[in-house]
Amino acid sequence: MRSPIILHDTLYKYRYVIRSLIPKKIKNLRFPAVRDLELELYLLDKYNVLCSTYDYRIYDFWRAYCTSPLDVFSFAKKFFSTIDLTNYNILSEFYYKEADENVRAALFLLMNRCGSHVNFFKDSFNLQEASDVEAFLGGHKHFLPNNFFVSHEPISTQIGRPMSFTVIDLPQLNFENHIPGVMDTSFSSKNLYGLLCERSNWCLKTDMSRIIQPWLDKFDFYYLASDGRRSLSDTNKILFFKTN
């Protein structure tokens, strides 16, 4: 099953390496996002999947979708057939004025599916993406999860919980800037490093281009090949991990 909304998902390709790191005793998987990997692990029916997002708009979408997916898609189909989507800004104008959470979720879904997936509210209309929306709206498989939860929290609340394993994806590590991958501005990569040193049962995939030496010295890691498997040689992707 694929996620109804598209986020930059650079974890899915490495799903077999990540799954190999999850300790057998773990019951809860925690993620700072809701993407295809999270849903695939949910479908294994082995774990409680708990996702957090620092972006309230993403949380707002999932709160509506997990309660009334058919209503969300019904509104999205209606809007898709009646609104001139090339006037892309009209979607966000409607979104901010709308009180009904299912309608907001439908507008968010269209903004995500018809845009360039960079920033939902400062994005640009993408004709190629929009051309696939009608087939997507008609063919998506809905689900009402029993052990799948989304909360509005920063990434730091997820790491080191009992009986949990946390999976983190960051495009780069920088001690000065805030964390860009999950739009979490509550702390920096330096803060994250301190947190990860103290806690266990997590893995973090990032880009090698900005790696800082303490990360290499402190944590176990794998290099990741372009086909998603472990590599014995230095590559541009790396997976840090710490388990009990």
N, C-alpha and C positions, 0 to 999 in steps of 0.2 A: 504494500500500500504506500502511495506517495502522499506527502503532505499537501493539503489544499492550497497553502500559500508557499511562495518560493522565497527562500532565503539563500544567501551564499553558503552552499553546503560543500565544504571541502573535507568533511569527515567521512562521508558515505563510502568513498573509494577505499578507505582504510579500515572498514568495518571488521574484517577478519582478524587483523592485528589487534584492534581494540578489544574484540570479544575474547581473545586469548589471554588478555590481562585481567579480566574480571574474576576475582576470587570466587570459588565455588559456594562459599557461605553467604554471598551477597544476595539480598532480596530486593534492594532498592537501587535503581539507576537514576542518577541526577544529571541534568543538562542545563546549561544557560541558553537554551534555544529550543525550538520545536521544528525539526526538519526530518528528512527522510530516514536518517539513521535511527532517530528516536522512535519513529513509528515501526520500523522493522524489528527493533528489539522488543517493543511492546507486543508485537504479533507472535513472538516466541512463547508468550504466555508463561514465562518463567519469573518475570520481575514486575515490581511496581515501578512505573516510569514517572519520574517527577521532574518537570521542566520549570524553569523560572525565566522571566524576561524582565529586563530593566526598562523596556519600552512599554508604556501602559497601553498603547494602541494595539500591540500584538497580543498582550494579555486580554484586552477587551474583545478582540476577535475570537480568541479561543474560548473565552467564557460563554459567548453566545453560541459558537459552533458546537461545543461539547454538550450543550443543552438542546439546541434546536437546529441541527444541520440542514434539515429539509427546508425550514423557513428561511435560513440564510441563503440557500441556493435558489429558492423560489424568488426572493427579492432580487438576487443578482441576475437571474435570467430576465426578469422584468426590466431592470435598468439597462441591461445589455441590448435589449431589443428596442428600447425607446429613447435612449440618450445618445447624442452624438459624441462618441468617446474621443474623437479627435480634438474636441474641446476639453482636454484632459483636466484642466483646473476645476471644472464644474463638479467633479467627483469630490474633491476635498472641500469645496464650498458646501455641498450638501452634507458631507460627513460632519463638519463642525456644528451644523445647525440641527442635526438629527438627535432626537431623544431616545428613539427605539434602538436597543442594542442589536437586534437582528438586522435592522436596516443598516446601521453603522458597519456591522460585520460584512454585509453584502457589498457595501461601497468600498470598504478596505480590500476585500477580495478582488474586486475589479481593478482598483488602483494597483494592486500588486501584480495581477495577471496581465494588465495592459501597459505596464510601465517597464522601465529598464532595471528594476530591482536594486537600485542604489539607495534611494531614500524615498519612502512612500509618499511623502508630502512635498518633496522638492525634486520630484522625478520628472521624466519626460515621456510622452506617449511613444510607444514602440509598436508600429504597425504590424511587424512580423509576429510579435508576441500576441497582440490583440487578435490576430487572425486565427489563433488556436483556441481562443476562449470559448467559443460556442461549443466545440467538441468536448472541451474539458468540463463545462457546466452540465452537459448531458451525460457524460460518461463517468464522472467521479463516483467512487464507492464510499458512501457515508458510513460513519461508525459512531456508536455511543459507548465510549470506553468505560470499563469497570475499574481498571487499575492504571489509569493515565490521568495525570493532574498537571495543571499549569498555574503558576502563581506569579504575582508581581513582586519580585524581590531581586536584589543585586546578586551577582555571582558568588560573593563571599559567603552567603548564607547556605550554600549548597555543599561546600567542601568539608569533609571530615565527619559527616553525620554517621551515627552507629548503623552498621549493617548496610552501608551505602557505598557505591562507587560513582565518582563524579568524572564526567568526560567534558573537557574544555577544548575549544578551538579558537585560536587567536592568530590573525594573519602575521603579526610581528610582535616582538617584545621590545619595549623601550622604557627605560627607567624614568623618563621625564613626562611622557605624554600619558593621557588617560587611555584606557583599553578600548580600542576601536571596534574589535570584532563583534562585540555584543552591545555596543553603544552604552556601556556601563561607565558612567563618569564618577562613580562613587569612590574609586581608588585607582592607583596606577599599577603598572607592571611590577614596580618595586614593592608595593604593598602585597601584591599577589605572591611574589617570591617568598616573602616572609611567612605568609599564610601557608603556602605549600610545604615549606620546611617543617612547619609544626604539625602538619596533618598528613594522613596517609589515605590509601585507597582512592587514587585519582590518576588520570593521565591527561596530558596536554599536548596537542599537536600545534606546531607553529612553523614559521619559515626560518631557515637557517641564516638568512641575510643579516639579521640584526641580533643574533644570539650574543649574550653577554657571558663571559667566562664563568661566573659563579654558578649559572644554571648547569653548565657542563660538568663542573666539579662536584656539585651537590647531588644531582639526581641521576638515576639510571635512564638510558634512552636508547631508542632505535632510530637509525636512519630509515627513511621511507622511499621506496622506489616509485617510479611513475606509474607502475601497474597496481599500486596499492599494497604491495608486500614489503616485508622487511628487506633492508639492503645492508650489505657488508661494507659498502664504501660510502664515503661522504657524499650526501645529496643535498638538494635545496630544501627538503622537508625533514622534520625531526619530531619524534614523539617522546616526550619525557614521561616518566611514570614513577609512582611510589605506592607499593602495596604492603600489606602486613605479612 
